[in-house]
Amino acid sequence: MDGDNKSAKTSAFKLWLQRKKQGFMHRVAWKMFKLWLQKKKQWLTSNTPRELASRGVDLMENFERVGDPADLTEAISVHQRVIQQTPNGHADIPGYMSILGSSYLSRFQCAGHLPDVDEAISLQQRAVQLTPNGHEDMPIYLNDLGDAYLHRFERTGELSDISEAISAQQRAVQLTPEGHADGPACLNNLGNSYQCRFERTGELSDIEEAISAQRRAVQLTPNGHARMAGRVNNLGNSYRRRFERTGELSDIEEAISVQQQAVQLTPKGHADRPACLNNLGKFISVSLRTHRGNF
């Protein structure tokens, strides 16, 4: 394998890892990686880890398209073999562990078995531990780790899990270079975790941190981005929750303004539009009741 092919291989693999948490649908990321592997079959010999990884990607793609849990279970088995057959210390190990962790998390979301999210967390922790300081993929792995902790918190209510999620996501934000395309997604995820902890504890500082992170996420998201409406919607919900806690009229007015933007950004016929309109109606109703109560 010549040097140019090695460089192309590394770049393509990193691109897939980066796009996995960059606002692309998971199935798109799987498909991109699969197509890359198919194009570079000449690099592979039979039963190599990369060939097995291609099989695992095929299974994950089929699960996301058809929804057959058997595909997901087989994908997990295949990715486990990939890790077993990859030498210790190999540069691809953290990426493979992150992929396997994400597969376990998908099965947890599908079936709700707690051991799956436990395994997802363990694998994402290992991916972080095995990644050298300063490595460009570190924020991706930290973000995935925070996501796994968040899902376990939503299931068990353990405050330590949401705190771990916030800690990992804070590090992801800190390590993401200024202007990087992943920055808004990392900020949005951090804000959502702060919002979840506020809903459990009622700590005002948490909802203020949520608003700060989500506002920055919106500011840094390019116009026309597919995730803009969702991020604006999250920010509106946080303003509403702070209003419910403090009674500050400026917060419900800001929530209405932000939610109007979310509605405008969501095309007619989009699956999320009814929810955005419903939220806007609720915010306006709350505002009207509050203003009447002041007279």
Backbone bond lengths (Angstrom), bond angles and torsions (degrees), N, CA, C in turn:
res aa  C-N    CA-C-N  psi(-1)  N-CA   C-N-CA  omega(-1)  CA-C   N-CA-C  phi
1 M - - - 1.475 - - 1.520 108.71 -
2 D 1.316 117.13 124.77 1.457 118.12 -176.91 1.522 111.48 -81.57
3 G 1.338 116.87 171.28 1.468 122.04 -174.74 1.506 112.89 -63.09
4 D 1.360 117.22 -39.11 1.470 120.03 -179.79 1.511 111.49 -63.84
5 N 1.346 117.09 -40.64 1.462 120.28 178.97 1.519 111.33 -65.23
6 K 1.328 116.24 -39.67 1.470 119.63 177.89 1.520 110.55 -61.62
7 S 1.337 115.29 -43.75 1.465 119.93 -179.71 1.521 110.87 -63.37
8 A 1.335 115.86 -42.53 1.469 119.49 179.44 1.513 110.87 -64.59
9 K 1.326 115.77 -40.53 1.457 119.71 179.29 1.526 110.95 -61.12
10 T 1.324 116.58 -49.07 1.460 121.00 -179.30 1.520 111.12 -60.78
11 S 1.326 117.70 -43.57 1.462 121.28 -178.74 1.514 111.17 -63.97
12 A 1.340 116.96 -42.30 1.462 119.98 -179.38 1.516 111.05 -65.62
13 F 1.335 116.52 -41.72 1.458 119.72 -179.99 1.529 110.85 -64.53
14 K 1.342 116.14 -41.13 1.461 119.70 179.35 1.529 110.54 -66.98
15 L 1.332 116.70 -37.20 1.462 120.08 178.96 1.514 110.56 -60.91
16 W 1.329 116.37 -41.61 1.470 118.92 178.58 1.526 110.65 -63.08
17 L 1.336 116.16 -45.44 1.460 119.33 -179.65 1.526 111.40 -60.90
18 Q 1.337 116.72 -41.76 1.456 120.67 -177.91 1.519 110.63 -66.53
19 R 1.314 116.52 -43.28 1.462 119.10 -175.83 1.517 112.79 -72.80
20 K 1.317 116.04 -16.83 1.462 119.21 179.90 1.517 112.12 -59.77
21 K 1.341 117.58 -30.82 1.460 121.12 179.85 1.520 112.30 -122.07
22 Q 1.298 117.12 25.36 1.461 121.48 -175.25 1.518 111.53 -103.83
23 G 1.295 117.86 16.25 1.448 119.78 178.87 1.511 112.71 99.90
24 F 1.346 119.13 -1.48 1.447 121.36 175.89 1.518 108.39 -83.05
25 M 1.342 117.88 148.69 1.453 121.00 173.34 1.518 108.10 -62.77
26 H 1.344 117.38 144.51 1.454 121.29 -178.13 1.533 111.02 -55.37
27 R 1.314 117.53 -41.11 1.459 119.14 -175.45 1.528 111.35 -64.54
28 V 1.339 117.61 -29.62 1.460 120.48 177.11 1.521 110.03 -68.01
29 A 1.346 115.60 -42.66 1.467 119.51 179.26 1.524 110.95 -62.52
30 W 1.341 116.22 -44.96 1.470 119.17 178.73 1.537 109.45 -58.61
31 K 1.341 115.35 -45.01 1.463 119.35 -176.21 1.520 111.63 -62.91
32 M 1.327 116.89 -41.98 1.461 120.48 179.12 1.526 111.01 -59.67
33 F 1.336 115.86 -45.04 1.459 120.02 -178.18 1.524 110.29 -66.55
34 K 1.322 116.38 -39.68 1.455 120.57 179.60 1.535 110.80 -62.58
35 L 1.332 116.35 -46.23 1.461 119.65 -179.76 1.522 111.63 -62.21
36 W 1.347 115.80 -38.23 1.461 119.12 177.60 1.527 110.67 -62.48
37 L 1.334 116.78 -44.43 1.455 120.30 -179.81 1.529 111.23 -62.89
38 Q 1.323 115.75 -41.19 1.459 119.08 179.28 1.527 111.13 -62.02
39 K 1.317 116.73 -40.23 1.461 121.97 -178.40 1.522 111.53 -66.01
40 K 1.328 116.74 -30.30 1.460 121.20 -174.62 1.532 112.47 -106.16
41 K 1.334 117.61 31.69 1.458 121.08 -177.79 1.534 112.48 -57.82
42 Q 1.337 117.83 -27.30 1.445 119.78 -178.42 1.520 112.50 -64.42
43 W 1.338 117.17 -18.33 1.469 119.61 177.76 1.526 111.89 -77.27
44 L 1.326 115.33 -20.42 1.449 119.77 -169.03 1.530 111.67 -94.73
45 T 1.310 116.88 143.31 1.456 122.66 166.28 1.508 107.32 -109.73
46 S 1.306 117.32 162.66 1.467 119.90 -172.56 1.527 110.82 -59.57
47 N 1.336 114.74 137.94 1.474 123.16 175.09 1.521 114.03 65.52
48 T 1.326 118.45 22.23 1.456 119.89 174.11 1.530 108.97 -75.17
49 P 1.342 117.85 160.34 1.465 119.28 176.92 1.523 113.11 -55.66
50 R 1.325 117.65 -37.61 1.458 119.22 -178.56 1.528 111.50 -69.06
51 E 1.333 116.94 -34.40 1.455 119.80 176.54 1.523 110.36 -67.10
52 L 1.316 116.46 -41.02 1.465 120.12 175.27 1.523 110.50 -63.63
53 A 1.333 116.22 -40.66 1.469 119.10 178.95 1.520 110.68 -60.05
54 S 1.329 116.83 -36.68 1.459 120.64 177.55 1.523 110.62 -62.14
55 R 1.325 115.68 -41.43 1.468 119.66 177.15 1.530 110.60 -63.37
56 G 1.321 117.07 -42.59 1.462 120.43 179.05 1.518 112.17 -62.28
57 V 1.337 115.95 -39.15 1.458 120.61 178.66 1.523 110.41 -65.29
58 D 1.341 116.63 -40.87 1.466 120.39 176.82 1.536 110.65 -57.41
59 L 1.323 115.67 -44.20 1.462 120.43 -178.23 1.524 111.66 -66.43
60 M 1.345 116.21 -42.04 1.459 119.39 178.51 1.523 111.08 -64.13
61 E 1.329 115.96 -41.08 1.463 119.97 179.38 1.534 109.99 -62.29
62 N 1.339 116.00 -40.87 1.460 119.86 -179.76 1.525 110.73 -67.32
63 F 1.347 116.69 -38.39 1.467 119.45 177.52 1.521 110.91 -62.01
64 E 1.320 117.15 -43.69 1.466 119.98 -177.66 1.522 111.66 -69.88
65 R 1.337 116.42 -24.87 1.459 119.73 178.84 1.534 111.98 -85.62
66 V 1.346 116.63 -41.66 1.464 121.51 -172.67 1.519 112.19 -103.46
67 G 1.371 116.38 -33.31 1.458 119.72 179.53 1.510 114.57 86.42
68 D 1.333 118.26 19.55 1.464 121.64 179.44 1.531 109.26 -82.52
69 P 1.342 118.90 113.55 1.470 120.85 -178.43 1.521 113.44 -59.69
70 A 1.331 116.80 -24.88 1.466 119.24 179.29 1.532 110.93 -62.63
71 D 1.323 116.63 -35.50 1.469 120.00 177.31 1.519 110.90 -63.80
72 L 1.322 116.25 -39.42 1.461 120.98 -179.34 1.521 110.65 -66.97
73 T 1.329 116.52 -42.72 1.462 120.50 178.97 1.521 111.00 -63.70
74 E 1.334 116.89 -41.92 1.459 119.98 178.51 1.527 110.84 -67.29
75 A 1.345 116.71 -37.36 1.470 120.04 177.60 1.522 110.57 -60.17
76 I 1.313 116.48 -42.03 1.470 120.69 177.88 1.523 110.22 -60.76
77 S 1.331 116.27 -44.76 1.466 120.44 179.33 1.520 111.29 -60.82
78 V 1.319 116.67 -42.81 1.462 121.20 179.99 1.530 110.91 -65.05
79 H 1.323 117.39 -44.74 1.470 120.04 -179.59 1.531 111.29 -66.85
80 Q 1.330 117.44 -30.53 1.463 119.80 173.76 1.525 110.40 -62.93
81 R 1.333 116.76 -42.17 1.466 120.90 177.55 1.526 110.89 -64.09
82 V 1.319 116.70 -37.53 1.466 120.39 177.77 1.523 109.95 -56.42
83 I 1.322 116.35 -48.00 1.465 120.79 -178.79 1.520 110.68 -65.74
84 Q 1.338 116.55 -41.67 1.465 120.13 -179.76 1.520 112.18 -61.96
85 Q 1.324 117.04 -33.36 1.461 120.96 -176.14 1.528 113.40 -92.20
86 T 1.321 117.18 -4.04 1.466 120.51 178.87 1.530 108.53 -93.76
87 P 1.318 118.66 128.04 1.473 120.90 -176.49 1.532 112.44 -59.00
88 N 1.323 115.47 145.13 1.462 120.21 174.74 1.522 109.61 -57.86
89 G 1.320 115.34 137.35 1.451 120.18 179.30 1.514 114.39 87.82
90 H 1.324 117.31 -6.04 1.467 120.21 179.19 1.526 109.39 -64.91
91 A 1.320 116.21 142.73 1.472 121.27 -175.63 1.520 113.24 -63.47
92 D 1.357 117.15 -22.65 1.465 119.42 -177.88 1.525 113.36 -84.34
93 I 1.327 118.56 -10.30 1.472 121.17 -174.42 1.528 112.33 -57.36
94 P 1.353 119.61 -48.60 1.473 117.93 179.68 1.527 112.77 -57.55
95 G 1.333 117.04 -41.07 1.462 119.84 178.65 1.506 112.30 -63.43
96 Y 1.336 116.67 -42.83 1.467 119.84 178.37 1.525 111.31 -63.73
97 M 1.333 116.34 -39.02 1.467 119.66 178.69 1.523 110.93 -65.60
98 S 1.330 116.37 -39.57 1.456 119.81 178.60 1.533 110.91 -64.46
99 I 1.350 116.71 -40.92 1.463 120.61 177.80 1.522 110.12 -62.37
100 L 1.334 116.97 -46.09 1.464 120.30 179.62 1.523 110.90 -63.66
101 G 1.338 116.95 -40.79 1.461 120.40 177.20 1.516 111.81 -60.45
102 S 1.327 116.38 -41.81 1.464 120.25 178.41 1.529 110.95 -65.22
103 S 1.336 116.80 -34.05 1.467 120.54 177.95 1.529 110.60 -66.50
104 Y 1.330 116.06 -42.97 1.469 119.45 176.13 1.531 110.82 -61.90
105 L 1.325 116.71 -40.36 1.464 119.45 179.44 1.527 110.67 -64.26
106 S 1.340 116.98 -38.92 1.463 120.28 177.09 1.519 110.77 -61.52
107 R 1.336 116.62 -39.92 1.472 118.87 178.81 1.520 111.20 -68.96
108 F 1.328 116.76 -35.67 1.465 119.11 175.29 1.523 110.59 -61.62
109 Q 1.333 116.76 -43.79 1.461 120.58 179.34 1.530 111.28 -64.38
110 C 1.326 115.26 -30.27 1.467 120.24 -179.20 1.526 112.01 -79.56
111 A 1.339 116.78 -46.64 1.466 120.89 -171.52 1.521 114.33 -109.54
112 G 1.340 117.33 -21.12 1.459 120.30 176.75 1.517 115.55 79.96
113 H 1.347 117.77 15.60 1.464 120.25 -179.85 1.529 109.79 -80.53
114 L 1.319 116.51 118.66 1.467 121.36 -174.83 1.527 113.64 -58.10
115 P 1.347 120.11 -37.72 1.476 118.77 178.89 1.528 113.29 -57.81
116 D 1.333 117.81 -26.37 1.462 119.58 179.64 1.526 111.53 -68.68
117 V 1.336 117.31 -41.85 1.465 118.32 179.01 1.527 110.18 -72.92
118 D 1.341 117.15 -30.54 1.462 119.82 174.21 1.528 110.34 -61.07
119 E 1.340 115.63 -43.93 1.463 120.23 179.74 1.523 110.70 -67.66
120 A 1.327 116.58 -37.43 1.467 120.15 177.57 1.521 110.65 -59.34
121 I 1.333 116.09 -45.34 1.465 120.53 179.48 1.522 110.74 -62.37
122 S 1.338 116.66 -45.08 1.463 120.83 -179.03 1.528 111.15 -59.90
123 L 1.328 117.08 -43.71 1.462 121.00 -179.54 1.524 111.85 -68.05
124 Q 1.326 116.53 -40.68 1.465 118.76 178.86 1.524 110.89 -67.63
125 Q 1.323 117.06 -34.34 1.462 119.93 175.23 1.527 110.73 -61.73
126 R 1.361 115.76 -44.24 1.460 120.07 179.52 1.526 111.24 -64.00
127 A 1.329 116.50 -38.53 1.468 119.90 178.27 1.526 110.15 -60.10
128 V 1.327 116.09 -42.32 1.467 120.56 178.85 1.527 110.75 -66.43
129 Q 1.336 115.70 -44.97 1.469 119.66 -177.50 1.525 112.55 -63.36
130 L 1.329 117.00 -34.02 1.463 121.02 -176.39 1.526 113.75 -87.18
131 T 1.323 116.07 -4.79 1.463 119.96 -179.24 1.528 109.88 -91.62
132 P 1.319 118.57 125.33 1.480 120.57 -177.72 1.533 111.52 -62.75
133 N 1.317 116.07 147.44 1.461 120.58 174.71 1.525 109.84 -57.52
134 G 1.317 115.48 136.76 1.448 120.01 180.00 1.515 114.20 88.93
135 H 1.321 117.47 -6.38 1.472 119.92 179.85 1.520 109.90 -68.35
136 E 1.323 116.29 139.31 1.464 120.58 -174.47 1.527 113.58 -66.22
137 D 1.333 118.14 -20.00 1.465 120.40 -179.71 1.525 113.07 -88.03
138 M 1.328 118.07 -7.04 1.458 120.59 -176.73 1.535 112.71 -55.86
139 P 1.349 120.51 -45.22 1.469 118.94 178.57 1.527 113.41 -59.19
140 I 1.336 116.98 -34.18 1.468 120.13 179.34 1.520 110.21 -63.84
141 Y 1.337 115.97 -46.97 1.459 119.81 -178.61 1.530 111.66 -66.29
142 L 1.328 116.52 -38.85 1.468 120.03 177.32 1.524 110.62 -64.63
143 N 1.310 116.84 -40.01 1.461 120.58 178.71 1.524 110.81 -63.81
144 D 1.342 116.72 -42.04 1.463 121.21 177.70 1.532 110.65 -64.15
145 L 1.327 116.25 -39.86 1.459 120.19 178.28 1.526 110.59 -62.81
146 G 1.330 116.36 -45.36 1.462 119.72 177.73 1.513 112.12 -60.95
147 D 1.324 116.77 -38.36 1.462 121.38 179.29 1.523 111.00 -62.78
148 A 1.337 116.39 -41.95 1.465 120.07 179.24 1.531 111.10 -65.40
149 Y 1.333 116.60 -43.48 1.472 119.45 176.78 1.534 111.03 -60.87
150 L 1.327 117.02 -40.55 1.465 120.77 -179.89 1.525 111.06 -61.21
151 H 1.329 116.65 -43.40 1.462 119.67 -179.94 1.533 111.35 -65.02
152 R 1.330 116.59 -36.53 1.466 117.51 178.02 1.519 110.88 -69.95
153 F 1.322 117.17 -37.39 1.461 120.07 176.14 1.525 110.88 -60.30
154 E 1.327 116.36 -43.39 1.463 120.09 -179.65 1.527 111.71 -62.80
155 R 1.318 116.28 -25.01 1.461 120.42 179.08 1.522 111.78 -87.43
156 T 1.331 117.64 -44.22 1.474 120.83 -171.73 1.519 113.89 -101.99
157 G 1.347 117.75 -24.22 1.459 120.61 -177.27 1.510 113.94 78.33
158 E 1.335 117.56 9.94 1.462 121.02 -179.48 1.528 110.07 -71.39
159 L 1.334 116.14 118.54 1.464 119.88 -177.87 1.526 112.35 -62.50
160 S 1.324 116.80 -30.50 1.470 118.40 179.84 1.528 111.25 -62.27
161 D 1.333 116.84 -30.99 1.465 119.67 -180.00 1.527 111.70 -69.79
162 I 1.326 117.37 -42.98 1.464 118.32 -179.30 1.531 110.15 -70.10
163 S 1.327 116.24 -30.91 1.464 119.09 176.16 1.527 110.80 -67.64
164 E 1.351 116.39 -39.12 1.464 120.03 176.51 1.523 110.55 -66.16
165 A 1.330 116.38 -38.28 1.462 119.76 177.71 1.526 110.63 -60.46
166 I 1.318 116.20 -46.60 1.460 120.78 -179.82 1.523 110.96 -63.26
167 S 1.321 116.75 -42.26 1.465 120.72 180.00 1.527 111.07 -60.72
168 A 1.340 116.87 -46.32 1.469 120.27 179.80 1.526 111.15 -65.09
169 Q 1.318 116.25 -41.85 1.465 120.02 -178.32 1.527 111.78 -70.42
170 Q 1.322 116.86 -33.20 1.465 119.00 174.17 1.528 110.82 -61.45
171 R 1.329 116.18 -43.72 1.464 120.27 178.38 1.526 110.59 -63.69
172 A 1.341 116.10 -39.06 1.467 119.36 178.48 1.525 110.97 -60.56
173 V 1.336 115.63 -42.63 1.472 120.22 178.58 1.523 110.42 -64.43
174 Q 1.319 116.34 -45.22 1.462 120.88 -177.59 1.528 112.40 -62.96
175 L 1.342 116.45 -34.07 1.463 120.90 -175.58 1.529 113.47 -90.32
176 T 1.323 116.72 -7.35 1.461 119.75 178.83 1.526 108.75 -82.84
177 P 1.320 118.38 122.32 1.472 120.49 -176.71 1.526 112.22 -60.09
178 E 1.299 116.29 148.32 1.464 122.79 177.06 1.529 109.31 -56.60
179 G 1.312 115.85 130.17 1.452 120.71 178.80 1.515 114.73 85.03
180 H 1.330 117.49 -1.70 1.465 120.53 179.70 1.527 110.28 -69.32
181 A 1.329 116.26 144.73 1.466 121.03 -177.05 1.523 112.87 -62.73
182 D 1.343 118.17 -24.48 1.467 120.95 -179.92 1.528 113.03 -79.74
183 G 1.345 117.51 -13.36 1.462 120.51 -174.63 1.511 114.56 -55.63
184 P 1.340 119.62 -51.04 1.472 119.57 -179.12 1.523 113.62 -59.43
185 A 1.341 117.27 -39.56 1.463 120.11 179.80 1.522 111.23 -64.87
186 C 1.342 116.43 -42.56 1.471 120.13 178.56 1.522 110.96 -62.88
187 L 1.330 116.86 -42.82 1.469 120.69 178.54 1.523 111.12 -64.62
188 N 1.320 117.27 -41.87 1.456 120.80 179.64 1.524 110.93 -62.51
189 N 1.342 116.81 -43.41 1.459 120.04 179.21 1.528 111.43 -64.30
190 L 1.328 116.21 -40.94 1.466 120.09 177.48 1.523 110.38 -61.94
191 G 1.322 116.66 -44.77 1.458 119.79 178.58 1.510 112.44 -61.09
192 N 1.322 117.40 -39.77 1.462 120.59 179.38 1.522 111.38 -64.45
193 S 1.334 116.92 -37.02 1.463 119.81 178.76 1.528 111.09 -68.51
194 Y 1.328 116.82 -41.41 1.468 119.30 175.17 1.532 110.26 -60.10
195 Q 1.319 117.00 -40.69 1.454 120.85 179.09 1.526 111.13 -62.50
196 C 1.337 116.71 -41.31 1.466 120.82 177.86 1.527 111.39 -62.46
197 R 1.341 116.67 -41.34 1.467 118.34 -179.90 1.522 110.82 -69.34
198 F 1.324 117.18 -36.38 1.463 119.66 176.21 1.521 110.68 -60.45
199 E 1.300 117.32 -42.76 1.455 120.73 -179.10 1.524 111.74 -62.65
200 R 1.332 116.76 -26.53 1.466 120.71 179.39 1.524 111.53 -87.02
201 T 1.341 117.83 -40.77 1.465 120.84 -171.69 1.515 114.27 -104.71
202 G 1.355 117.15 -25.20 1.460 120.01 -176.44 1.510 114.43 77.19
203 E 1.354 117.13 9.97 1.468 121.07 179.94 1.534 110.04 -69.45
204 L 1.326 116.41 118.37 1.459 120.77 -176.33 1.525 111.79 -59.93
205 S 1.328 117.17 -34.72 1.464 119.90 -178.26 1.528 111.26 -62.09
206 D 1.337 117.08 -29.82 1.461 119.57 -179.51 1.525 111.87 -69.50
207 I 1.332 117.49 -42.52 1.465 118.45 -179.74 1.527 110.19 -71.98
208 E 1.317 116.85 -28.49 1.466 118.93 175.33 1.524 111.01 -68.87
209 E 1.333 116.82 -39.47 1.461 120.42 175.65 1.527 110.49 -65.94
210 A 1.328 116.57 -37.68 1.467 120.68 178.43 1.528 110.36 -60.75
211 I 1.324 115.84 -47.29 1.473 120.27 -179.63 1.524 110.49 -62.60
212 S 1.319 116.72 -43.02 1.461 120.78 -179.30 1.537 110.85 -60.44
213 A 1.342 116.76 -47.58 1.469 120.67 -178.18 1.524 110.95 -67.80
214 Q 1.333 116.83 -43.30 1.466 119.81 -177.65 1.534 111.49 -69.21
215 R 1.318 116.21 -34.69 1.468 119.67 177.74 1.531 110.24 -64.96
216 R 1.329 116.91 -42.48 1.464 120.71 176.72 1.527 111.06 -64.67
217 A 1.331 116.31 -38.48 1.466 119.92 178.33 1.521 110.72 -60.15
218 V 1.337 116.35 -43.25 1.469 120.78 179.08 1.527 110.60 -65.83
219 Q 1.326 116.22 -43.87 1.465 120.38 -178.70 1.528 112.31 -61.69
220 L 1.329 116.44 -33.83 1.459 121.11 -175.68 1.526 113.50 -91.60
221 T 1.325 117.14 -7.20 1.466 120.61 179.58 1.527 109.46 -81.45
222 P 1.324 117.98 126.43 1.475 119.77 -178.18 1.530 112.43 -62.67
223 N 1.318 116.61 146.99 1.464 120.94 175.23 1.524 109.55 -57.69
224 G 1.324 115.33 137.14 1.456 120.29 179.69 1.510 114.34 86.13
225 H 1.322 118.09 -2.55 1.463 121.29 179.57 1.525 110.10 -64.98
226 A 1.342 116.00 140.81 1.461 121.13 -175.65 1.528 112.85 -62.54
227 R 1.328 117.74 -25.28 1.467 121.19 -177.43 1.524 113.73 -96.46
228 M 1.316 117.17 1.28 1.460 119.49 -176.21 1.534 111.67 -59.82
229 A 1.323 117.32 -48.26 1.467 120.10 -176.85 1.527 111.49 -59.13
230 G 1.325 117.00 -42.12 1.460 120.45 179.68 1.517 112.37 -64.35
231 R 1.322 116.45 -38.65 1.465 120.03 179.92 1.526 111.17 -70.73
232 V 1.319 116.12 -38.11 1.465 119.89 175.56 1.525 110.15 -64.16
233 N 1.320 116.76 -40.61 1.460 121.24 178.39 1.531 111.24 -61.28
234 N 1.338 117.14 -42.10 1.465 121.06 178.15 1.528 110.73 -61.37
235 L 1.322 116.11 -42.11 1.467 120.19 179.47 1.526 110.48 -63.44
236 G 1.322 117.29 -42.94 1.465 120.48 177.60 1.516 112.19 -59.44
237 N 1.326 116.36 -41.49 1.470 119.73 178.87 1.522 111.84 -63.66
238 S 1.323 116.37 -36.58 1.468 118.83 179.28 1.529 111.28 -69.02
239 Y 1.324 117.02 -40.17 1.472 118.79 175.49 1.533 110.51 -60.22
240 R 1.322 115.54 -41.66 1.471 118.36 179.61 1.519 110.93 -62.89
241 R 1.328 117.45 -41.64 1.462 120.39 -178.90 1.531 111.24 -66.73
242 R 1.331 116.94 -37.16 1.466 117.62 177.03 1.526 110.48 -67.53
243 F 1.342 117.14 -36.78 1.460 119.47 175.40 1.518 110.86 -60.01
244 E 1.319 116.98 -43.93 1.461 120.63 -179.99 1.518 111.82 -62.14
245 R 1.326 116.49 -27.95 1.470 120.88 -179.43 1.522 111.68 -84.72
246 T 1.341 117.87 -38.21 1.467 120.48 -171.86 1.521 113.84 -109.91
247 G 1.336 117.76 -22.84 1.464 120.85 -176.77 1.515 114.26 77.92
248 E 1.329 117.57 10.86 1.465 121.21 179.77 1.529 109.99 -71.06
249 L 1.344 116.02 117.32 1.461 119.91 -177.60 1.530 112.01 -61.59
250 S 1.313 116.74 -31.41 1.467 119.04 -178.66 1.529 111.20 -61.59
251 D 1.332 116.45 -29.49 1.467 119.16 -179.35 1.525 112.08 -71.54
252 I 1.328 118.09 -40.99 1.467 118.76 179.79 1.528 109.93 -71.14
253 E 1.329 116.84 -33.29 1.466 119.21 176.21 1.534 110.53 -66.88
254 E 1.314 116.16 -39.37 1.469 120.09 177.25 1.530 109.88 -66.66
255 A 1.332 116.28 -38.95 1.466 120.05 178.10 1.525 110.58 -60.11
256 I 1.333 116.35 -42.69 1.469 120.53 179.07 1.521 110.57 -63.43
257 S 1.332 116.68 -46.37 1.461 120.97 -179.39 1.518 111.56 -59.82
258 V 1.329 115.69 -44.79 1.461 120.59 -179.06 1.531 110.54 -67.26
259 Q 1.345 115.80 -40.24 1.460 119.12 -178.42 1.530 111.40 -68.50
260 Q 1.312 116.87 -33.77 1.469 120.09 174.59 1.526 110.14 -60.28
261 Q 1.324 115.67 -39.52 1.461 120.22 177.93 1.532 110.31 -64.53
262 A 1.344 116.07 -40.98 1.468 119.79 179.35 1.528 110.82 -61.32
263 V 1.344 116.63 -40.74 1.467 120.95 178.65 1.532 110.00 -63.90
264 Q 1.324 116.37 -44.95 1.464 120.46 -179.13 1.526 112.15 -62.96
265 L 1.324 116.56 -31.43 1.459 121.14 -178.20 1.527 113.33 -83.23
266 T 1.332 116.55 -12.32 1.467 120.60 -177.89 1.521 109.51 -98.25
267 P 1.325 118.72 114.80 1.471 120.76 -175.08 1.530 112.83 -61.87
268 K 1.310 116.50 151.20 1.467 120.97 174.00 1.520 108.49 -60.88
269 G 1.334 114.69 136.44 1.453 119.49 -178.32 1.512 114.14 91.34
270 H 1.355 117.16 -11.64 1.459 120.58 178.58 1.526 109.87 -70.40
271 A 1.336 116.52 144.00 1.460 121.16 -176.42 1.524 112.84 -61.39
272 D 1.336 117.46 -26.47 1.466 120.90 -177.21 1.529 113.36 -87.66
273 R 1.321 117.61 -11.38 1.470 119.71 -174.33 1.536 113.25 -62.48
274 P 1.339 119.60 -43.64 1.477 118.18 178.15 1.529 113.13 -57.71
275 A 1.332 116.67 -39.88 1.470 119.34 179.79 1.527 110.74 -66.17
276 C 1.332 116.81 -39.94 1.465 120.20 178.60 1.525 110.61 -63.79
277 L 1.325 116.88 -43.54 1.463 120.75 178.59 1.521 110.79 -65.49
278 N 1.312 117.07 -38.70 1.464 120.95 178.72 1.525 110.81 -63.14
279 N 1.334 116.27 -43.71 1.464 119.82 177.85 1.524 111.26 -62.13
280 L 1.328 116.22 -42.83 1.465 119.78 179.38 1.519 110.45 -61.12
281 G 1.320 116.82 -43.68 1.465 120.11 178.04 1.519 112.49 -60.75
282 K 1.323 116.58 -40.66 1.468 120.44 178.46 1.522 111.21 -64.06
283 F 1.338 116.13 -43.11 1.461 119.81 -177.88 1.537 110.24 -64.43
284 I 1.323 116.41 -42.60 1.467 120.36 179.54 1.525 110.03 -64.34
285 S 1.327 116.57 -40.76 1.468 120.45 178.86 1.527 111.21 -61.96
286 V 1.336 115.98 -43.29 1.471 120.14 178.24 1.521 110.12 -62.19
287 S 1.326 116.60 -42.92 1.457 120.64 -179.59 1.529 111.31 -62.62
288 L 1.323 116.69 -43.46 1.474 120.26 -179.63 1.524 110.93 -63.46
289 R 1.326 116.45 -44.20 1.466 119.42 179.45 1.524 111.14 -63.27
290 T 1.316 116.01 -38.17 1.463 120.16 -178.98 1.530 110.43 -67.40
291 H 1.325 117.28 -44.50 1.457 120.54 -179.67 1.528 110.64 -64.80
292 R 1.324 117.30 -39.10 1.477 119.08 178.41 1.517 111.04 -64.36
293 G 1.331 115.11 -36.72 1.465 118.72 -179.65 1.495 113.54 -68.23
294 N 1.339 116.99 -17.73 1.460 120.91 -179.31 1.516 112.52 -88.13
295 F 1.355 116.15 -4.40 1.481 119.14 -179.43 1.520 109.92 -107.10
